Each structure stands twice: as C-alpha cells, then as structure tokens.
Amino acid sequence: MPEPTGPAHRRWVRIVVWAAGLSAAAIGLAIPFSYWGYRFTHSMTNDGFVETRIVHLAPQTAGLLVRVLVEENDRVQAGQVLAEIDPTPRQRELDLARSKVTAATETLSFAKATLDRLEQEYPRRVAVAERDKDVAEALWKEAQTRLEVTRVRTDKAVKEAEAGVDAAKAVLLKAKEDNDRYQKLYAERSVPQIRAEEAARTYGTAKAEHTAVLARLDTARAELGQIRISEREVEAGRQTIDKSSETLGLAKLGSLQIEEAKIQVGIRAAEVEEAKRAADTALTQLQYCRVIAPFDGVVVKRYRSPGDNAPVGSPVVSIYNPKLIYVTANMEEDRLEGIAPGNRTILWIDRFDRRFTGKVVWVGESSGANFALVPRDVSTGEFTKVPQRIPVRIALDPDDRLPRVVPGLSVTVAISHEPGDATWAANEAAAMRALAAQGLSPVVPPAEGAKK
C-alpha cells in the first residue's frame, strides 16, 4: 500500500514533531527546576557517617589475664563476663581482710564484756567500801569510848588505891607504935598480957591491910597497861578508817575505768568498721578481676589474649550498643540555615539500595576545627577561606534493616527546612544520653569464692 505524501500528512507530521519537542523541553526544564527547588528547601551533604559510642572495657585492677571469653563481632548481654584477671592474689587479700574483721570483732566483744563487768562491779564495790568505812568508823568510836572509860576507871582506881595505901600506912605506923609500946610495957609488967596481945593483933591486922592496899594499888596501876592497849586499838581503828577511805576512793575511781572502757569500746568499734571497709575494698578488688559487659552490645575489637599482663585502664575489648546508632552529618556552615532539631531527614547509606529516614536530634555548637590536633593559626601569613563544617546528629527512624547499620558507613544526608520539633529532639537526646550512661555503671557480679 503506498504511503500518504499529501499536504495533510505533512501537516500532521509537523504537529507530532512539535508536540514531542515541546514535551521534551518541558521535561528538560522541569528536572533542573525541581532539583533547584529541592535544594532551596533542603540542606544536603555527602559528609555523613554512621556513628555510635565505643566503650573500651579495661580491668580496674592489674594482673595476669587468664580468660578472654569473647571474640570480635560477638554479641554480648549486660552482666556477661568478657574477660578475667587471675583472682588468686585478690582472694588472698580478701581472706586476710576478713580474718582481720573477725579479730577486730572479737576484740570489740571483749571490750564490751569488760565494760559490762565494770558497770556491774562499780556500784557494788562502792557500796562495799562505804559499808567497810562505816563499820571502821563505828569500831573506832567504840574503841575511843572504851579508852575514855578505861582512863576514868583506872585513874579512879589508882587514886583510891593510893589513898588506901596512905591510910593503911598511917594505921600501920600507929599500930606498930602501939604494939612496940605495949610490948615494952608488957615486958615491964605495966600492962596485962591481953592488952599486949591485942596490940600485937592490931599491928598484924594493920600490916595485912597495908599489904592488901599495896596489892590493890599495884592492880590499879596495872590497869594503865589496858589504857595503852585501848590507845593502840583506837590508833588501829583510825588506820582502818584511813584504809577504808582509800579503798572507797579507789572504788569510786571505777567511774574513770568505765569511761576508759567506753573509749576502748569506741576505738574497737572503729577498728571493726575500718576492717570491714578494708574487706569491702578487697571484695571490690576481687570483683574487679572480671571485665563485665555494662550493656547489651557488640564486640568490635579485642586487644588482649590469655597470658597477657593487663594493667589498669588498658582496654581488653571494645563494644558498642546497637541501640545507640545515629548519623553525624557534617554540614557546611552556609547550609545550616533552616536546620532545626526535629527536622525530617532522608538518608542514603552506601551499603543499602533503599533510603532511610530520620530526624535531627541536635545541631552542634562548634566546628571540628576547634578540636584539631594542630589548630590553624591565621593571624599571620596567607589566608585561604575554607567553609567550616558543623556536626548535626540524626536519629534513624525504625527500620528492619537497622541491625545491619554498623558504625563507620558513609551516608548522604538531605535535611528538610521546617520548624522542627524541639520537644521530640530533647526527649531523644535524653534517651541517647541514658543509653550512653550505661557504660558508666557496669554490673559487677560477685566473683567465685567471694562469699560473705
């Protein structure tokens, strides 16, 4: 069949060509206009990376590393033992500290028993000493009374005896004179015999009476010895009173002994507390022999092997929390306008074909140049202006691919310009801080053999 070549056909061909050309021109103009429109409403950068907080776990006590229980890329749970230092020296220190606690406790018990005994004995000793003093004073007074009575009685008896001796002596002298006279007169036959005999009897009686009176005087004077005995009894009573007073004073000093015992109890109690703190420290050092995972995480680096000497603070393994994954976009300073916490973002992670979404958590307050190892000095010499980059943290939205998002991946970021959501951003930042803080308070399970 021959092709149409008439004017009408050519007109339709021109119309189709013009329509195709106009469509192509419209599409060609729409793409750049759409791109530039997107750039005006978004801030973009390909200087983005997936980041997290890497926690370098190190022993808190030095020693020989006897076990490393994890390898790189292992997933661990909070409280899991990752490595262990030889616990033998720390266990011995703990045993020694606990023996000191036992000894200090026994010493404290003895000090308390001594204090109880002194508190019970003190009033009894004082009461006994006071009673002994009262008895001694009563006996001394009784001895004084006996001494006075003896003195009065003896003085009276001596005086009476001396008076009797004088009287008997006078009677004896008169009787002797009468007897001599009557015996002479009887010899001369001047008086009768009966008169001479009567004078002789009277003289004999006077002699006997004189002898008896002398005996009574000797007896009365002998009573003077009883006075000396009574005086010695009084002196002995005085000494007994002094001794009982001294005993009472010593008994009352028991209050000072009680105070000293209380001080000793306080000192022993402080020693017990000190020993317990030392035991707690030794137990902590024993627990520190284990390197514990502070949170559920992934082991990214293992630094040491069994047999190594692990100093304090030297990492054994490094782990991170897969829940604390975020993107840091280093935005040029001239692209920060319009970015606010809570802005929605689109992220292209090089490892994945499909994009991710997220939100801005915060915008950094300084550039990385301030923390460079060798800061720039632009006060002298040539100056070349280089746009500074400010870190912007972005939280990823939930996605089933998140377990495969690992730290270090490169990310292209587009952040929309909108008012944002400051409340959400503050809550998300607080949640991230809470996750990051888990590395500060590791779980420390009790070591084997560390039983109280």
C-alpha positions, 0 to 999 in steps of 0.5 A, spaced: 500 500 500 503 506 498 504 511 503 500 518 504 505 524 501 499 529 501 499 536 504 495 533 510 500 528 512 505 533 512 501 537 516 500 532 521 507 530 521 509 537 523 504 537 529 507 530 532 514 533 531 512 539 535 508 536 540 514 531 542 519 537 542 515 541 546 514 535 551 521 534 551 523 541 553 518 541 558 521 535 561 528 538 560 526 544 564 522 541 569 528 536 572 533 542 573 527 546 576 525 541 581 532 539 583 533 547 584 527 547 588 529 541 592 535 544 594 532 551 596 528 547 601 533 542 603 540 542 606 544 536 603 551 533 604 555 527 602 559 528 609 555 523 613 557 517 617 554 512 621 556 513 628 555 510 635 559 510 642 565 505 643 566 503 650 573 500 651 572 495 657 579 495 661 580 491 668 580 496 674 585 492 677 592 489 674 594 482 673 595 476 669 589 475 664 587 468 664 580 468 660 578 472 654 571 469 653 569 473 647 571 474 640 570 480 635 563 481 632 560 477 638 554 479 641 554 480 648 548 481 654 549 486 660 552 482 666 556 477 661 563 476 663 568 478 657 574 477 660 578 475 667 584 477 671 587 471 675 583 472 682 588 468 686 592 474 689 585 478 690 582 472 694 588 472 698 587 479 700 580 478 701 581 472 706 586 476 710 581 482 710 576 478 713 580 474 718 582 481 720 574 483 721 573 477 725 579 479 730 577 486 730 570 483 732 572 479 737 576 484 740 570 489 740 566 483 744 571 483 749 571 490 750 564 490 751 564 484 756 569 488 760 565 494 760 559 490 762 563 487 768 565 494 770 558 497 770 556 491 774 562 491 779 562 499 780 556 500 784 557 494 788 564 495 790 562 502 792 557 500 796 562 495 799 567 500 801 562 505 804 559 499 808 567 497 810 568 505 812 562 505 816 563 499 820 571 502 821 568 508 823 563 505 828 569 500 831 573 506 832 568 510 836 567 504 840 574 503 841 575 511 843 569 510 848 572 504 851 579 508 852 575 514 855 572 509 860 578 505 861 582 512 863 576 514 868 576 507 871 583 506 872 585 513 874 579 512 879 582 506 881 589 508 882 587 514 886 583 510 891 588 505 891 593 510 893 589 513 898 588 506 901 595 505 901 596 512 905 591 510 910 593 503 911 600 506 912 598 511 917 594 505 921 600 501 920 605 506 923 600 507 929 599 500 930 606 498 930 607 504 935 602 501 939 604 494 939 612 496 940 609 500 946 605 495 949 610 490 948 615 494 952 610 495 957 608 488 957 615 486 958 615 491 964 609 488 967 605 495 966 600 492 962 596 485 962 598 480 957 591 481 953 592 488 952 599 486 949 596 481 945 591 485 942 596 490 940 600 485 937 593 483 933 592 490 931 599 491 928 598 484 924 591 486 922 594 493 920 600 490 916 595 485 912 591 491 910 597 495 908 599 489 904 592 488 901 592 496 899 599 495 896 596 489 892 590 493 890 594 499 888 599 495 884 592 492 880 590 499 879 596 501 876 596 495 872 590 497 869 594 503 865 597 497 861 589 496 858 589 504 857 595 503 852 592 497 849 585 501 848 590 507 845 593 502 840 586 499 838 583 506 837 590 508 833 588 501 829 581 503 828 583 510 825 588 506 820 582 502 818 578 508 817 584 511 813 584 504 809 577 504 808 577 511 805 582 509 800 579 503 798 572 507 797 576 512 793 579 507 789 572 504 788 569 510 786 575 511 781 571 505 777 567 511 774 574 513 770 575 505 768 568 505 765 569 511 761 576 508 759 572 502 757 567 506 753 573 509 749 576 502 748 569 500 746 569 506 741 576 505 738 574 497 737 568 499 734 572 503 729 577 498 728 571 493 726 568 498 721 575 500 718 576 492 717 570 491 714 571 497 709 578 494 708 574 487 706 569 491 702 575 494 698 578 487 697 571 484 695 571 490 690 578 488 688 576 481 687 570 483 683 574 487 679 578 481 676 572 480 671 571 485 665 563 485 665 559 487 659 555 494 662 550 493 656 547 489 651 552 490 645 557 488 640 564 486 640 568 490 635 575 489 637 579 485 642 586 487 644 588 482 649 589 474 649 590 469 655 597 470 658 597 477 657 599 482 663 593 487 663 594 493 667 589 498 669 585 502 664 588 498 658 582 496 654 581 488 653 575 489 648 571 494 645 563 494 644 558 498 642 550 498 643 546 497 637 541 501 640 545 507 640 546 508 632 545 515 629 548 519 623 553 525 624 552 529 618 557 534 617 554 540 614 557 546 611 556 552 615 552 556 609 547 550 609 545 550 616 540 555 615 533 552 616 536 546 620 532 545 626 532 539 631 526 535 629 527 536 622 525 530 617 531 527 614 532 522 608 538 518 608 542 514 603 547 509 606 552 506 601 551 499 603 543 499 602 539 500 595 533 503 599 533 510 603 532 511 610 529 516 614 530 520 620 530 526 624 535 531 627 536 530 634 541 536 635 545 541 631 552 542 634 555 548 637 562 548 634 566 546 628 571 540 628 576 545 627 576 547 634 578 540 636 584 539 631 590 536 633 594 542 630 589 548 630 590 553 624 593 559 626 591 565 621 593 571 624 599 571 620 601 569 613 596 567 607 589 566 608 585 561 604 577 561 606 575 554 607 567 553 609 567 550 616 563 544 617 558 543 623 556 536 626 548 535 626 546 528 629 540 524 626 536 519 629 534 513 624 527 512 624 525 504 625 527 500 620 528 492 619 534 493 616 537 497 622 541 491 625 545 491 619 547 499 620 554 498 623 558 504 625 563 507 620 558 507 613 558 513 609 551 516 608 548 522 604 544 526 608 538 531 605 535 535 611 528 538 610 527 546 612 521 546 617 520 548 624 522 542 627 520 539 633 524 541 639 520 537 644 521 530 640 529 532 639 530 533 647 526 527 649 531 523 644 537 526 646 535 524 653 534 517 651 541 517 647 544 520 653 541 514 658 543 509 653 550 512 653 550 512 661 550 505 661 557 504 660 558 508 666 555 503 671 557 496 669 554 490 673 559 487 677 557 480 679 560 477 685 566 473 683 567 465 685 569 464 692 567 471 694 562 469 699 560 473 705 
